[in-house]
Structure formats: C-alpha cells, structure tokens
Amino acid sequence: MATFSATKTSEATVGHPRELVWDVLTDPEAIARLTPMVRSITAKGDLWHWQLVNIPVLGQSFEIGFTEAMTHDPKSTITFTHAPPSKGSERAGTDGRYDLTDAGKGSTHLRIELTVTVDLPFPRLAKPAIQATMQGVLAAMGSGFGRSIEKELRTRAAPRR
C-alpha cells in the first residue's frame, strides 16, 4: 500500500445570501445529493461518514468511505478533518474547509479547499498516474457540485406557492 494525495481549491461568488448557502453546506443529505460520486453521507452529530461510489483507478475499482469531523464557525467557516472510528479503519480521508463571506447585495463568496489522501495497493511508482486520476475525480466532483449547488440555491430561494 502506498499513500497518495491531491489538493483542490475552488472559489466562486454565488448570487444568494450567506445564510442560504450555509443552510445547504450544513445539510448532509443535500451535500450527498449535490456531489457527484457520493453515494451517501450519514451524519451523527459533527461526524459525517461519506460513502463514495466505486472509483476506477488504473484498471481497478475502489469503494471508498471516510469519516469527517465537522467544525462550524456559524455562517462563516466549516472545517473538516479525517476522523476514522479507529486507527487504520479507513483507507481514505479529507481535510479542508469551506469559507463564506458576504459579496454584497445578497451574494456570497464561497471558497472550498480540500486535500484527499488515500491508501491504495499500488507502488509509489504509480504516483503520477494516480494523482492525475485523483485530480480528474476532484475536478469532476467540483464542477458537478458547482452546478448542483447553484440549482439547489435557486430552488430554495424561490417563493413557495
């Protein structure tokens, strides 16, 4: 087993108030529904267990799950750190944060930074190929999440009939 990691930072200004963006980002069911390749998120208090779909890597598929401790600074920052139930019980984890700031006239600037680390049964020699795959997966998840959260925010902001 070798350990591989990839980091992604994304920023965008969304045309919705910070409170509404916060409500989506703190809703594990919504995050699971909005994020490509996420099968489910089970929340027990501030511990969220993420279960991904099978991810193909160099001809093999891996079903990965990981547990994150979520720390909230209300309506401004969500920090998440890998918190496996026991040492060595999970082969993957993420560390990162969401930062929300007002961007004027009911808009929110959202910055997402995360590092994914995974232990896989490949030699270190495979590092360039695996990290390229990881970057591709993160990019696909990020762009899909961006489109989905914007649609979710529009739906939640629409007047109820």
SULVENPE-V936967 format. One line per field, one symbol per residue. ss: DSSP state (2 for helix, 1 for strand, 0 for the rest). burial: + if it has 9 or more other ideal C-beta (glycine too) atoms within 8 Angstrom, else -. Layout:
ss = ???
burial = ???
This chain:
ss = 01111111111111000222222220022222220001111111001111111111100111111111111110001111110000000001111111111100000111111111111100022222222222222222222222222222222220000
burial = -+-+++-+-+---+-+-+-++++++--+-+++-++-++--+-----++++++--+-+----++++++++++-----++++-+-+-----+-+++++++++------++++++++++++++-+---++--++-+++-++++++-+++-+++-+++-+-----
